[in-house]
Structures are given as C-alpha cells and as structure tokens.
Amino acid sequence: MTMFKPGWGAFTLFAVLCVQAQQIDWDRVNSSTVLDLLSKQQTEQELYGSNIIQIGNQNNAELSLNAKTNIAIQQLGDYNTLYFINSFTDKETKTAVTAQGNNNIIDITGSNTVSDGMKINVKGDNQTIFMRNY
C-alpha cells in the first residue's frame, strides 16, 4: 500500500511544469504564493520557454539558456544526452531537437542567424553531433 505524501506532490508539480528557475525567488514559495508564481510564469512563457519531453531511461538534458530562447526537446529512447549552451548572447533563438534511439549525444554551443529556427532530428543509435555557432 502506497501513501501519498504532500512533499512529493509539490515536487511532482514543479517537475512537470516548465518553469525558468532563474526568475523565481524560491524563498517566497509557499502554499499561499505558488499559484500566483505559476500564473506569472505561464504568462512569460507564452513568448519564450523550453519544452522538454523525455521518454525512456537515463536521458539527460543540460541547458544553459538566455531569457529569449525558445527550445523544444524530445528524447525518445534510453541514455540520450543533450547539452545546449546559449547563455552568452541576449538574442532571440528558436530551436527544436529530437533524438530517437539509444545512446545519442548532441552538444550545441551558441546560436547565430544560420542556426535560428534550425530543427535537428537524430534517428538511430550511438550517434554523436557537435555543433558550434559563433
């Protein structure tokens, strides 16, 4: 018999929602303020935000983003890793990355006019992609 614990419910709520942690004062989050913070966050994310879907085991996505990055990530399979670094510029960037398979590594650093709007689709196993945009 499993028992519901309120702490796990709050953790699950925050884990499921796409929020930008940099903009939330975590010292102010409590049961009275959480709904206001979430509604504010959803309004801001209508313009920019991240959408991450991971289906499988041991998938990893490490993102270092600026406030104007709009990225959609899908990792379908096991042991897929994505590194995306776009924090050193303040320009708007839109990107989509999909990895289908197992043990794929995608490492993207930077963005420019050529990479804006780029969609990367990786299908297969044991693929590695390094992309540098300067």
Buried (B, 14 or more C-beta within 10 A) or exposed (E): EEEEEEEEEEEEEBEEEEBBEEEBEEEEBEEEEBEEBBEEBEEEBEEBBBEBEBEBEEBEBEBEBBBBBBBBBBBBBBBBBBBBBBBEBEEBBBBBBBBBBBBBBBBBBBBEEEBEEBEBEBEEBEBEBEBEBE
